[in-house]
Amino acid sequence: MRKLYRCLFLLSTLVLAGGMWSCSDDDDETESVVITQTSTDETSEVYATSATFKLATRGVESFAYQVVEGADATAPAGEVIYAEAQENNIVISAEDGDNEVTVYGLEGNKTYTVFFALKKGAEYIVKSQTITTPAYTRLITVIDTKPYSIKLHIEMPENTYYKLSFGARDMYQAQKDQFGMTDGDYVSYGQLYKGAKTINLVDGEYLEENPVPDEDFPIQVLPGYPYVILVAECDADGNVLCEYDYGDGGDDWEPMKTTRSATAPMTADRKAACQWNGAEAKKGNAIVCEGLGYEGKAAEIRKGDALTFSFGNLKTDSVEVDIRLLPNHPVHGDKLRFSVSLDGAEPEVIAYETKGRSEEWKENVLRNQAIRKIVLPVLGRKSHQLVIKALDEGVILDQVMLYEVN
């Protein structure tokens, strides 16, 4: 029986994607810089489209990198690599000792040269590593995302036909809820392909090679919105080869299952005792960012300002508060912090900045939220005041979820 596969992920304004291997260092080691490549877990979502390097440095203040396809690339000047990185705000601070950096957005089964420019005083040290990424191990691999495009790879046998459907998560769910559509129904309207293929989904362009007017519509790819990718095997005529469960029971069908994908499988939501978006604060100067965030009501909190959320009596002596923010980088300096207090208690300071393209940064981008959790004691009152205060510029609050702790 053929299976239908689903990939759900979130697109943000940053670039993301995935893992790789096999490398050689074509530069001599120096006293101040030694670069090695670390291994990656083959079960990782980013195994085929990223590589992680360890830079052992001494006296180096910061570094940047540039990726070029091929093994015989000419090394650019260190000043050039550094200047381009500064334009894109991706210069990485270095410390004496080991520094780790992960390069994302690579394609599987390709050779690349990664040039590193390391700034030591007025000097730029250029070193390089040649790497070859492994073959794709997943049906759906999200290689790279930009604010208005998504690059993905579908790994299929050479003579296998399949359909690919791409759409907004809310529209996908609405069609399931309102019209009873199954995943099989949804993907049956997708584009027909054959064999392994790397596909670029670009906002305003068509998935179809020859779009039909008034029948086919351009793709919409916008930052901050969740999307669903569905892939199903089919015959040469585009008939999806999967079975459907319409709720009639029976022993001759199997439920459709998801493959491993860029995010964890969807699970039932935990029930919150209270939930707010950034605009629902009872007190405070919330600068509402219409259309931004999961509910389209994220709110910026200026440095030194606070938002207050009110809730009634709960039958518990403590609560877990999930603070969900847009995954920004620090605006000034290297800190991004806020504080949380309940009913006038001493505020708890929480930081959520990420360094470079770390694993946490990748997870934040995939779901378009940076999440921090804290458990706070609840006093025996009829009403409570939860205060969230920005300690740095750049704090944008998306949602606050409050759960009773049993």
Buried (B, 14 or more C-beta within 10 A) or exposed (E): EEBBBBBBBBBBBBBBBBBBBEBEBEBEEEEBBBBEBEEBEEEBBBBBBBBBBEBBBBBBEBBBBBBBEEEEBEBBEBEBBBEBBEEEEBBBEBEEEEBEBBBBBBBBEBBBBBBBBBBBEEEBBBBBBBBBBBEBBBBBBBBBBBBBBBBBBBBBEEEEBBBBBBBBBEEBEEBBEEEEBBBBBBBBEBBBBBEBEBBEBBBEBBBBEEEEEEEEEEBBBEBBBBBBBBBBBBEEEBEBBBBBEEEEEEEEEEEBEBBBBBBEEEEEEEEBBBBBBBBBBEEBEBEBBEEBBBBBBBBBBBBEBBBBBBBEEBEBEBBBBBBBBBBBBBEEEEEBBBBBBBBEEEBBEBBBBBBEBEEBBBBBBBBBBBBBEEEBEBEEEEEBBBBBBBBBBBBBBBBBBBBBBE
